[in-house]
């Protein structure tokens, strides 16, 4: 992935005059967002207790994405802008992305980092099959891909694609690509016992994963509710399961505790954090599928079957995140 120019898309801002030509979003403590409106000049930032403010410029921006890791020389050059506020939405999609995935862990969002996220979303959709970009793409196939890509980036990040063209990337580090594909393992010294370093739990951000699920599951349910369904009862059941999954996230036990006042062993903490990360991966798949379903002209039973699979994965990983470690289980006494 290569961004065509270094830039900062959004950053946290302090109280006072907002940067010129920037849109300001004020987030509440529980994720509510409001965009400040300026009248005849720059907006002025004034946050109440528990609020944080971010500002961004709409663009346009340009980035180069590599859709297939096996072909790093083949790229897509994408021009995009951040959407203006839609009065029909209670929370803008870009605002949700910024609060759920950026604000909790960083003070700014660079174009380079955003392009990396967009590239992962694109590759995931191609692997999942919700997007298709076959070799020697025909015009109809390219148009279908473009429509799907536009919807994916809007559904996932709240940005609109102005233009997308295939390009041959010239600054590909082929030696680096080969090093990643063929890792060189160090040769241990004779009679030396290799030490396997333990993976710190904080390297897997369990809190950030649960935060994303807490914020995005209700939004995904609202999006799904607006899409036509081949069978109302089946769709209603899926919506109920997504609501229960959101409730499950809201009452999830702490990472480091197996019970109140009882610490959890590090291996079990890592298992819980890995389950949270897997649930977020399923969440990304859900957004990609919703983008495909929104592009479809009529309800598709196959899409609902895929939706059933993804929701089941979310439920499974959340159950693994909540599970009591095996050594903590006790047989009931009579």
C-alpha positions in Angstrom: 0.0 0.0 0.0 1.3 3.4 -0.9 -0.4 6.7 -0.3 0.3 9.2 -3.1 1.1 12.0 -0.7 1.6 12.3 3.1 -1.4 14.0 4.8 -3.5 14.0 7.9 -7.1 13.3 7.4 -8.4 14.0 10.9 -6.9 14.9 14.3 -8.0 15.6 17.9 -8.4 19.3 18.5 -8.5 21.4 21.7 -11.0 24.1 22.7 -10.8 27.3 20.7 -11.1 28.3 17.1 -11.2 25.3 14.7 -8.7 25.1 11.8 -10.0 26.9 8.7 -11.9 24.8 6.2 -12.3 21.9 8.7 -15.3 20.1 10.0 -15.5 19.6 13.8 -17.0 16.6 15.4 -17.7 16.5 19.2 -18.0 13.1 20.7 -19.8 12.4 23.9 -18.6 9.9 26.6 -20.7 7.1 25.1 -20.0 7.8 21.5 -22.8 10.3 20.5 -21.5 12.6 17.9 -22.5 16.1 16.7 -20.9 18.2 14.0 -20.4 21.8 14.7 -21.8 24.3 12.2 -20.1 27.6 11.6 -21.9 30.8 10.5 -19.8 33.1 8.5 -16.5 31.9 9.8 -14.6 29.0 11.4 -16.4 26.9 14.0 -15.3 27.3 17.6 -14.6 24.2 19.7 -16.0 24.1 23.2 -16.2 20.6 24.8 -18.2 19.9 27.9 -17.0 17.4 30.6 -16.4 13.9 29.1 -16.4 15.2 25.5 -13.6 15.1 22.9 -13.4 17.0 19.6 -11.9 16.0 16.3 -11.6 17.9 13.1 -11.2 16.8 9.5 -11.0 18.1 6.0 -13.3 16.6 3.4 -10.5 16.2 0.8 -10.2 15.3 -2.0 -7.6 12.6 -1.1 -5.7 10.1 -3.2 -4.3 6.7 -2.3 -2.8 3.6 -4.0 -4.1 0.2 -2.9 -2.8 -3.2 -3.8 -5.8 -5.6 -4.0 -3.8 -8.8 -4.2 -0.7 -9.4 -2.0 0.6 -11.9 -4.5 0.7 -9.2 -7.2 2.3 -6.1 -5.4 3.0 -4.4 -8.7 -0.8 -4.1 -9.6 -2.5 -1.3 -7.8 -5.7 0.8 -7.8 -5.4 4.6 -7.6 -8.4 5.9 -5.7 -9.6 9.5 -5.3 -12.1 10.0 -2.5 -13.7 12.5 -0.3 -15.3 12.4 3.1 -19.1 12.7 2.9 -20.9 15.8 4.2 -23.5 15.2 6.9 -26.6 13.3 5.9 -29.6 14.7 7.8 -31.4 11.3 7.5 -28.7 9.6 9.7 -28.5 10.0 13.5 -24.8 9.3 13.3 -22.7 9.7 10.2 -20.7 6.7 9.1 -17.4 8.5 9.0 -18.0 9.8 12.5 -18.7 6.2 13.8 -15.5 4.9 12.1 -13.4 7.8 13.6 -14.8 7.2 17.1 -14.8 3.4 17.1 -11.5 2.7 15.4 -9.3 5.8 15.8 -10.2 8.0 18.7 -9.7 5.4 21.3 -6.0 4.7 20.4 -4.6 7.7 18.6 -4.7 11.5 18.3 -4.7 11.6 14.5 -5.6 9.7 11.4 -3.0 9.9 8.6 -3.8 9.2 5.0 -1.2 6.4 5.1 -2.9 4.7 8.0 -6.4 5.1 6.4 -5.1 3.6 3.2 -3.8 0.6 5.1 -7.2 0.1 6.6 -8.9 0.5 3.3 -6.5 -2.0 1.7 -7.3 -4.6 4.4 -11.0 -4.1 3.8 -10.6 -4.4 0.1 -8.5 -7.6 0.4 -10.9 -9.1 2.9 -13.9 -8.4 0.6 -12.1 -10.1 -2.3 -11.2 -13.1 -0.2 -14.7 -13.3 1.2 -16.2 -13.1 -2.3 -18.3 -10.0 -1.8 -16.1 -8.3 -4.4 -14.7 -9.9 -7.6 -11.8 -8.6 -9.7 -10.9 -11.4 -12.1 -7.9 -11.4 -14.4 -8.4 -9.6 -17.8 -11.5 -7.9 -16.3 -14.2 -7.1 -18.8 -16.0 -3.8 -18.8 -19.1 -5.2 -17.1 -17.0 -6.9 -14.5 -15.1 -3.7 -13.9 -18.3 -1.7 -13.5 -19.6 -4.2 -11.0 -16.4 -4.1 -9.1 -16.4 -0.3 -9.0 -19.9 -0.2 -7.7 -19.1 -2.7 -5.0 -15.9 -0.9 -4.0 -17.8 2.4 -3.8 -20.4 0.9 -1.5 -17.8 -1.0 0.6 -15.8 2.1 1.3 -18.9 4.1 2.1 -20.4 1.4 4.3 -17.2 0.7 6.1 -15.6 4.1 6.4 -18.1 6.8 5.3 -16.1 8.0 2.3 -17.2 8.4 -1.3 -15.0 7.3 -4.2 -14.7 10.0 -7.0 -12.4 8.0 -9.3 -10.7 4.6 -9.3 -8.2 3.5 -12.0 -5.8 0.5 -12.3 -2.1 1.5 -12.2 1.2 -0.2 -12.3 3.1 0.6 -9.1 6.7 1.4 -9.7 8.0 1.7 -6.1 7.5 -2.0 -5.2 10.1 -3.4 -2.8 10.3 -6.9 -4.3 13.2 -7.9 -2.0 11.0 -7.0 1.0 8.1 -9.0 -0.5 10.3 -12.0 -0.8 11.6 -11.6 2.8 8.0 -11.5 4.1 7.1 -14.7 2.1 10.3 -16.6 3.1 11.2 -15.7 6.7 14.8 -16.5 7.7 14.9 -18.3 11.0 18.0 -17.9 13.2 20.2 -20.9 13.6 20.5 -21.8 17.3 23.9 -22.3 18.8 24.9 -25.8 19.8 23.5 -26.9 23.2 21.6 -23.7 23.4 18.0 -23.8 24.6 15.9 -21.3 22.6 13.7 -19.1 24.7 10.2 -18.5 23.5 9.1 -15.0 24.5 5.6 -14.7 26.0 3.2 -12.5 24.0 2.2 -9.6 26.2 -1.6 -9.4 26.6 -1.5 -5.7 25.8 -0.3 -6.4 22.3 -3.8 -7.7 21.5 -6.0 -4.7 22.3 -9.0 -6.4 23.8 -10.6 -3.2 25.0 -10.4 -1.6 21.5 -12.0 -4.7 20.0 -14.9 -4.7 22.5 -15.3 -0.9 22.0 -15.7 -1.4 18.2 -18.2 -4.2 18.7 -20.2 -2.1 21.3 -20.4 0.8 18.9 -20.8 -1.0 15.6 -23.2 -3.9 16.3 -26.2 -1.6 16.8 -25.3 0.4 13.6 -25.0 -2.8 11.6 -28.3 -4.0 12.9 -29.9 -0.7 11.8 -28.4 -1.0 8.4 -29.6 -4.6 8.0 -33.1 -3.6 9.0 -33.4 -1.3 6.0 -32.4 -3.9 3.5 -35.0 -6.1 1.8 -35.3 -9.7 3.0 -36.2 -12.9 1.1 -37.9 -14.2 4.3 -39.1 -11.8 7.0 -39.0 -14.4 9.8 -35.4 -15.4 9.1 -34.3 -11.8 8.9 -36.1 -10.9 12.1 -34.4 -13.8 13.9 -31.0 -12.6 12.6 -31.7 -9.1 13.9 -32.7 -10.4 17.3 -29.4 -12.4 17.4 -27.4 -9.3 16.6 -29.2 -7.4 19.3 -28.4 -10.2 21.8 -24.8 -10.1 20.6 -24.7 -6.3 21.3 -26.1 -7.0 24.8 -23.5 -9.7 25.3 -20.7 -7.2 24.5 -22.2 -4.6 26.9 -22.0 -7.1 29.8 -18.7 -8.7 28.9 -16.4 -9.6 31.9 -13.1 -7.8 32.5 -10.1 -9.3 30.7 -8.0 -9.8 33.7 -10.6 -11.3 36.1 -12.2 -14.7 36.1 -14.5 -13.6 38.9 -14.8 -10.6 41.2 -11.5 -10.2 43.0 -10.0 -13.3 41.3 -7.3 -12.6 38.7 -7.2 -14.6 35.4 -4.1 -16.4 34.3 -2.2 -14.8 31.4 -2.8 -17.7 28.9 -6.5 -17.3 29.5 -6.3 -13.5 29.1 -4.6 -14.1 25.7 -7.3 -16.5 24.7 -10.0 -14.0 25.6 -8.2 -11.2 23.7 -7.8 -13.5 20.6 -11.6 -14.2 20.8 -12.3 -10.5 20.8 -10.0 -10.0 17.8 -11.8 -12.8 15.9 -15.2 -11.2 16.6 -13.9 -7.9 15.2 -12.8 -9.8 12.0 -16.3 -11.2 11.7 -17.6 -7.6 12.1 -15.5 -6.5 9.2 -17.0 -9.4 7.1 -20.4 -8.2 8.1 -19.8 -4.7 6.8 -18.5 -6.1 3.5 -21.6 -8.3 3.1 -24.0 -5.5 4.0 -22.3 -3.4 1.3 -22.8 -6.2 -1.2 -26.5 -6.7 -0.2 -27.1 -2.9 -0.5 -25.8 -3.1 -4.1 -28.1 -6.0 -5.0 -31.3 -5.1 -6.8 -33.4 -7.8 -5.0 -33.2 -10.1 -1.9 -30.8 -13.0 -2.3 -31.1 -16.2 -0.3 -27.4 -16.9 -0.7 -26.6 -13.5 1.0 -28.8 -14.4 3.9 -27.1 -17.8 4.2 -23.7 -15.9 4.3 -25.2 -13.5 6.9 -26.2 -16.5 9.0 -22.6 -17.7 8.9 -21.2 -14.4 10.0 -23.6 -13.8 12.8 -22.9 -17.4 14.0 -19.2 -16.5 14.0 -19.8 -13.4 16.0 -21.8 -15.4 18.6 -19.2 -18.1 18.8 -16.3 -15.7 19.4 -18.2 -13.7 21.9 -19.0 -16.9 23.8 -15.3 -17.8 23.7 -14.5 -14.3 25.1 -17.0 -14.8 28.0 -16.1 -18.5 28.7 -14.9 -19.5 32.1 -11.4 -21.1 32.0 -11.5 -24.9 32.4 -9.5 -24.8 35.7 -12.1 -22.4 37.1 -15.1 -24.7 36.5 -16.3 -26.6 39.5 -18.6 -29.6 39.7 -21.8 -28.9 41.6 -21.8 -30.2 45.1 -24.8 -32.1 46.5 
